[in-house]
């Protein structure tokens, strides 16, 4: 992607929130971060929406700064070894610049606190908390924070510079292919689970806060309203923060005590819904109407109603994330990622096992070689058993080698017949399990869960049940 990709009207670089020229203004309102006084919800006419995060104090009087109110005189200047090159975007509290860190000769992104907030303790504390939250995370799909500081133009922190575009910008151009959307969401969900493992709940996950670099790597950004589990929150009671189109009911309503990792799972489902359907789960005209729809009992339209080619299983996965009650969603982002990996493995297996048609005279023959595809539950890695007898074990002499201490040298074997497949334990030390039960010898069925010691695999069968004429008799290939 040429560098000019970051110099669009919206300036779609890191954490950009400004509307693109020609973008639907209704979409801007629905996806912009919002602060709402909860106490006014029953009387819609009195609700006031504000961009950015919540505050209960008036804007403090501060000295003039190049960062205030859209001024760009900071461009071309150097502070603290940082040469400011261009503005990338503005958020609720800060401005993000592309800069060159001269001593290390590298490009970085610099987030500066808006000048009018320098003397507001709540704003400053939240800004510093964002830096600490992101700095505590070290994951390939989360933006890396390099350092924090203060210079003549204010408080700032430096971050990894992502040469790419927001997911929001990409989705404005085209609806995403199913496999691409699933693969991207797997990586984002894994990153979010990692953040949760470090006690960080994002609370503002949305396409505008996910950057996609030139290699297709998604990067989660903007921890400006993140919640650190176990620590005091900067969000006052009675104030709503987040983005209405992607926030869960407990965050939009009165159940603040329930805001946690499962709230981020809802947002992940809303992002997946947006990628697959090209629209928001609740597509209302105003932020207020969106909030009221989110906290209602109504569910979004089925993905298959909007895009019929979406498989029913994927529709179910997405809608499970969007359940109104946190207990009805996936309980962790990792569980969502695992479910999506299994779905993707099955989807790719169906494509790979599509029969090759050979015409013999006027008869079309469908010839498929029987095999068993095993997809590792933890990594998504796939291995195939295609011979009549495939031995699985730790020894390099085995047909399928599992390098793990709890796997026996020759642990089990998979036997393929014309119409079925069988797994047989070879007196292993830690056992072979099928659907959670220990087995000595058992028939494999499509969709089974096979566990070799402590290593789980999803079983997919291909080419079984053929008749004497070589035609595939299975109803589902």
C-alpha positions in Angstrom: 0.0 0.0 0.0 1.5 3.4 -0.9 2.1 5.9 1.9 -0.6 8.0 0.4 -3.1 5.5 1.9 -2.6 7.3 5.2 -3.4 10.7 3.8 -7.0 10.4 3.0 -9.6 13.1 3.9 -10.4 11.1 7.1 -6.6 10.7 7.8 -7.3 7.0 8.4 -4.2 6.3 10.3 -3.9 5.1 13.9 -7.2 5.5 15.8 -8.8 7.9 13.4 -12.4 8.9 14.3 -13.1 11.7 11.8 -15.7 11.0 9.1 -14.5 10.4 5.5 -15.6 12.9 2.9 -18.7 11.4 1.3 -19.3 9.0 4.2 -22.9 8.5 5.4 -23.3 11.0 8.2 -25.7 8.7 10.0 -22.9 6.1 10.1 -20.6 8.6 11.6 -23.1 9.2 14.5 -23.7 5.5 15.1 -20.0 4.6 15.3 -18.6 7.6 17.1 -17.6 7.2 20.8 -20.4 8.5 23.0 -20.9 9.8 26.5 -24.5 9.7 27.8 -26.0 10.7 31.1 -27.8 7.4 32.0 -30.3 9.3 34.3 -31.9 10.9 31.3 -32.6 7.7 29.3 -36.3 7.6 30.2 -36.8 11.1 28.6 -35.2 11.0 25.1 -35.7 14.6 24.5 -33.2 15.6 27.2 -30.3 13.3 26.3 -27.1 14.9 25.4 -24.4 13.0 23.4 -20.8 14.0 23.5 -17.9 12.7 21.5 -15.2 10.9 23.4 -15.2 9.9 27.1 -17.2 11.0 30.0 -16.4 13.9 32.3 -18.3 15.8 34.9 -16.2 18.9 35.0 -16.1 21.9 32.7 -13.3 22.4 30.3 -10.3 23.8 32.2 -8.6 27.0 31.1 -5.2 26.1 29.7 -2.4 27.8 27.8 -2.6 27.8 24.1 -1.0 24.7 22.5 -0.4 23.6 18.9 -2.6 20.6 19.7 -5.7 22.6 20.6 -8.7 22.8 18.4 -7.4 21.5 15.1 -4.2 23.6 15.0 -1.4 21.9 13.0 1.6 24.1 13.7 3.3 21.2 15.5 4.0 19.6 12.1 7.7 19.8 11.3 8.7 20.6 14.8 10.8 18.3 17.1 10.1 17.7 20.8 11.9 15.0 22.9 13.7 13.5 19.9 10.3 13.2 18.0 10.0 14.9 14.6 6.2 15.4 14.0 5.4 14.6 10.4 1.6 14.5 10.0 -1.6 14.2 11.9 -3.3 10.8 11.6 -6.5 11.3 13.5 -8.3 12.7 16.5 -10.2 10.9 19.3 -12.2 11.9 22.3 -9.1 12.9 24.4 -6.1 13.1 22.1 -4.6 13.7 18.7 -2.4 11.0 17.0 0.5 12.0 14.9 3.0 10.2 12.7 6.5 11.0 13.9 10.1 10.0 13.5 12.0 9.0 16.5 15.3 10.5 15.4 17.7 8.7 17.8 16.4 5.2 16.8 15.6 6.2 13.2 12.1 4.7 13.3 8.6 5.8 12.6 6.2 5.9 15.6 2.7 7.1 16.3 2.4 9.7 19.0 -0.8 10.3 21.0 -1.0 13.8 22.5 -3.6 14.8 25.1 -5.7 17.6 23.8 -4.5 20.9 25.3 -7.9 21.8 26.8 -7.7 18.7 29.0 -4.2 19.2 30.5 -5.5 20.6 33.7 -8.5 18.2 34.1 -7.4 15.6 36.6 -10.0 13.0 35.4 -9.0 13.4 31.7 -5.3 13.3 32.5 -5.7 10.3 34.7 -7.6 8.4 32.0 -5.1 9.3 29.4 -2.3 8.0 31.6 -4.3 4.9 32.4 -4.7 4.2 28.6 -0.9 4.3 28.2 -0.4 2.0 31.2 -3.1 -0.4 30.0 -1.7 -0.7 26.5 1.9 -0.8 27.8 1.1 -3.8 30.0 0.2 -5.9 26.9 2.6 -7.6 24.6 0.8 -9.2 21.7 1.3 -9.3 18.0 -2.3 -8.1 17.4 -2.3 -5.3 20.0 -0.6 -2.0 19.4 2.6 -1.7 21.3 3.3 1.3 23.5 7.0 2.3 23.6 7.0 5.1 26.2 5.3 8.0 27.9 6.5 11.6 28.4 5.7 15.3 28.7 7.0 18.0 26.4 6.2 21.7 25.8 3.0 20.7 24.0 1.7 18.4 26.7 1.4 14.8 27.8 2.0 12.1 25.2 2.9 8.5 24.7 4.6 6.8 21.7 3.3 3.7 20.0 4.0 1.3 17.2 3.3 2.9 13.9 0.9 0.8 11.8 1.2 1.4 8.1 -2.4 0.5 7.2 -6.0 1.4 7.4 -8.8 0.9 9.9 -11.1 -2.0 9.4 -13.9 0.5 9.3 -12.4 2.1 6.2 -12.0 -1.3 4.5 -15.6 -2.2 5.2 -16.8 1.0 3.7 -15.3 -0.2 0.4 -16.6 -3.8 0.3 -18.2 -6.6 2.2 -15.7 -9.1 3.4 -15.3 -12.6 2.2 -16.5 -15.2 4.7 -13.2 -17.0 5.2 -11.3 -13.6 5.4 -13.7 -12.3 8.0 -13.5 -15.4 10.2 -9.7 -15.5 10.0 -9.4 -11.9 11.0 -11.8 -12.3 13.9 -9.9 -15.3 15.2 -6.8 -13.1 15.5 -8.7 -10.3 17.1 -10.5 -12.6 19.6 -7.2 -14.1 20.6 -5.7 -10.7 21.2 -8.7 -9.6 23.3 -8.5 -12.8 25.3 -4.8 -12.1 26.0 -5.8 -8.6 27.2 -8.4 -10.2 29.5 -5.8 -12.5 30.9 -3.9 -9.4 31.9 -7.1 -7.9 33.6 -7.7 -5.4 30.8 -11.3 -5.1 29.3 -11.3 -2.8 26.3 -14.9 -1.6 26.3 -14.7 0.2 23.0 -14.0 -2.6 20.4 -15.2 -1.6 16.9 -13.9 -1.5 13.3 -12.6 2.0 13.9 -10.3 0.8 16.6 -8.8 -2.1 14.6 -6.0 -1.3 12.1 -5.2 -3.7 9.3 -1.6 -3.4 8.0 -0.3 -4.1 4.6 0.2 -7.9 5.3 -3.4 -8.2 6.6 -2.5 -8.3 10.3 -5.2 -6.8 12.5 -4.1 -4.7 15.4 -6.3 -3.6 18.3 -5.8 0.0 19.3 -7.3 2.7 21.5 -7.6 1.6 25.1 -8.9 5.0 26.1 -11.8 3.7 28.1 -10.4 0.4 29.0 -11.4 -1.1 32.4 -8.7 -2.6 34.6 -10.3 -5.4 36.5 -9.8 -5.0 40.2 -9.0 -1.2 40.1 -11.2 1.8 40.5 -12.9 3.0 37.3 -12.8 6.6 36.0 -16.4 6.2 34.8 -18.8 7.9 37.1 -22.1 6.3 38.1 -24.9 7.4 35.8 -22.6 8.0 32.8 -22.4 5.8 29.7 -19.2 5.5 27.7 -18.5 3.6 24.5 -19.9 3.3 21.0 -23.6 2.6 20.9 -23.5 0.4 17.8 -21.0 -2.0 19.4 -21.7 -1.8 23.1 -23.6 -4.6 24.9 -26.8 -4.0 26.9 -25.1 -4.1 30.3 -22.7 -1.3 29.2 -25.6 0.7 27.6 -28.0 0.2 30.5 -27.9 0.0 34.3 -25.9 -3.2 34.9 -22.4 -1.7 35.1 -21.3 -4.3 37.6 -21.7 -6.9 34.8 -19.3 -5.1 32.4 -16.4 -7.4 31.9 -14.8 -9.8 29.4 -18.1 -11.0 28.1 -19.0 -7.4 27.2 -16.0 -7.4 24.8 -17.3 -10.7 23.4 -20.5 -8.9 22.5 -18.5 -6.2 20.7 -16.5 -8.9 18.8 -19.8 -10.4 17.6 -21.0 -7.0 16.5 -17.8 -6.5 14.5 -18.1 -10.0 12.9 -21.7 -9.1 12.1 -20.6 -5.9 10.5 -17.9 -7.7 8.4 -20.2 -10.4 7.1 -23.4 -8.3 6.5 -22.0 -4.9 5.7 -24.3 -3.3 8.2 -24.5 -2.7 12.0 -26.5 -5.1 14.3 -28.8 -2.2 15.1 -28.9 0.3 12.3 -30.8 3.2 13.9 -30.9 6.9 12.8 -29.4 8.4 16.0 -27.2 7.2 18.9 -30.1 7.5 21.3 -32.3 5.2 19.2 -29.4 2.8 18.9 -28.9 2.7 22.7 -32.6 2.1 23.2 -32.6 -0.7 20.7 -29.5 -2.3 22.3 -31.1 -2.4 25.8 -34.4 -3.7 24.4 -35.2 -7.4 24.1 -35.0 -7.3 20.3 -32.3 -9.2 18.6 -30.6 -8.1 15.3 -31.8 -9.7 12.0 -30.2 -13.0 11.2 -27.1 -12.8 9.1 -28.6 -15.3 6.7 -31.5 -12.9 6.1 -29.0 -10.3 5.0 -26.5 -12.6 3.3 -27.9 -16.1 2.4 -24.6 -17.6 1.7 -23.5 -17.3 5.3 -23.4 -20.9 6.7 -26.0 -21.5 9.5 -23.2 -22.5 11.9 -21.5 -19.2 11.5 -24.8 -17.3 11.8 -25.3 -19.2 15.1 -21.7 -18.3 16.3 -22.3 -14.6 15.6 -25.7 -14.4 17.2 -24.5 -16.2 20.3 -22.1 -13.4 20.8 -24.9 -10.9 20.6 -27.2 -12.4 23.2 -28.6 -9.8 25.5 -27.6 -11.7 28.7 -23.8 -12.1 29.3 -24.4 -15.6 30.5 -25.8 -16.7 27.2 -22.7 -15.5 25.2 -19.4 -17.3 24.8 -17.9 -16.9 28.3 -14.4 -16.0 27.0 -13.0 -14.5 23.8 -10.7 -17.6 23.6 -13.8 -19.9 23.4 -15.1 -17.7 20.5 -11.7 -18.0 18.8 -11.6 -21.8 19.2 -15.2 -22.1 17.9 -14.3 -20.0 14.8 -11.2 -22.1 14.2 -13.2 -25.2 14.2 -15.7 -23.7 11.9 -13.0 -22.5 9.5 -11.4 -25.9 9.5 -14.7 -27.5 8.5 -15.3 -24.8 5.8 -11.9 -25.4 4.3 -12.3 -29.1 4.4 -15.6 -28.9 2.5 -13.8 -26.8 -0.2 -10.9 -29.3 -0.3 -13.1 -32.3 -0.5 -15.3 -31.0 -3.3 -15.4 -34.0 -5.7 -13.6 -33.9 -9.0 -16.0 -34.9 -11.8 -14.9 -37.2 -14.5 -17.2 -37.7 -17.5 -17.4 -41.2 -18.9 -19.6 -41.1 -21.9 -22.9 -39.5 -20.7 -22.3 -40.5 -17.0 -20.6 -38.2 -14.6 -18.4 -40.1 -12.0 -17.5 -38.6 -8.7 -14.3 -40.1 -7.3 -13.1 -39.2 -3.8 -10.2 -40.9 -2.0 -11.2 -41.8 1.6 -9.3 -39.8 4.3 -9.6 -38.4 7.8 -8.7 -34.8 8.4 -7.7 -33.9 12.0 -7.7 -30.3 13.0 -5.9 -29.4 16.3 -8.3 -27.6 18.6 -5.7 -25.3 20.1 -3.8 -24.2 17.0 -6.1 -25.0 14.0 -3.2 -27.0 12.4 -4.4 -29.7 10.1 -3.0 -33.2 9.5 -4.5 -35.8 7.2 -4.6 -39.6 7.6 -5.0 -41.0 4.1 -3.4 -44.5 4.1 -5.1 -47.7 5.1 -3.4 -47.6 8.5 -1.9 -44.4 9.9 0.0 -44.7 13.2 0.0 -41.6 15.5 2.6 -41.1 18.2 5.7 -39.4 19.5 8.2 -41.5 17.6 9.6 -40.3 14.3 8.7 -43.7 12.9 5.0 -42.9 13.1 3.0 -41.7 10.1 1.7 -38.7 12.1 4.2 -37.4 14.7 3.0 -35.5 17.8 6.0 -34.1 19.6 4.6 -34.1 23.2 5.8 -35.9 26.3 2.4 -37.2 27.2 2.0 -38.9 23.9 3.3 -42.5 23.7 5.9 -43.5 21.1 3.1 -45.4 19.2 -0.1 -44.0 20.7 -2.9 -45.0 18.4 -3.7 -45.8 14.8 -6.4 -44.8 12.3 -7.7 -47.5 10.0 -9.5 -46.6 6.8 -12.0 -48.9 5.1 -14.1 -48.3 2.0 -17.2 -47.1 4.0 -15.8 -46.2 7.4 -12.8 -45.2 9.6 -11.7 -46.6 12.9 -9.4 -45.4 15.7 -7.5 -48.0 17.7 -5.5 -47.3 20.9 -2.1 -49.0 20.9 -1.9 -49.6 24.7 -0.8 -45.9 25.2 0.1 -44.6 28.7 -2.4 -41.7 28.7 -5.2 -43.1 26.6 -7.1 -42.4 23.4 -10.5 -40.7 23.9 -13.5 -40.2 21.5 -16.0 -37.5 22.5 -14.6 -37.5 26.0 -14.7 -41.3 26.6 -11.7 -43.6 26.6 -11.7 -46.2 23.8 -9.7 -49.2 22.7 -11.3 -49.4 19.3 -14.1 -47.2 18.0 -15.6 -46.1 14.7 -15.0 -42.5 13.8 -17.9 -40.2 12.6 -17.7 -36.8 11.0 -17.5 -34.1 13.6 -16.2 -36.3 16.4 -13.8 -35.0 19.0 -10.7 -37.2 19.1 -8.2 -36.8 22.0 -4.7 -38.2 22.0 -3.6 -38.0 25.6 -4.4 -34.3 26.2 -4.4 -33.1 22.6 -7.8 -32.6 21.0 -8.7 -32.8 17.3 -11.8 -32.2 15.3 -12.5 -35.2 13.0 -13.6 -34.6 9.4 -14.3 -37.6 7.1 -13.9 -37.4 3.3 -14.8 -39.9 0.6 -16.5 -42.6 2.7 -19.7 -44.5 1.8 -19.0 -45.0 -1.9 -20.9 -47.6 -3.8 -19.5 -50.2 -6.2 -19.6 -47.7 -9.1 -17.3 -45.3 -7.3 -20.0 -42.7 -6.7 -20.1 -40.8 -3.4 -23.2 -42.0 -1.5 -22.9 -39.5 1.3 -25.5 -36.7 1.4 -22.8 -34.2 2.5 -19.4 -34.4 0.9 
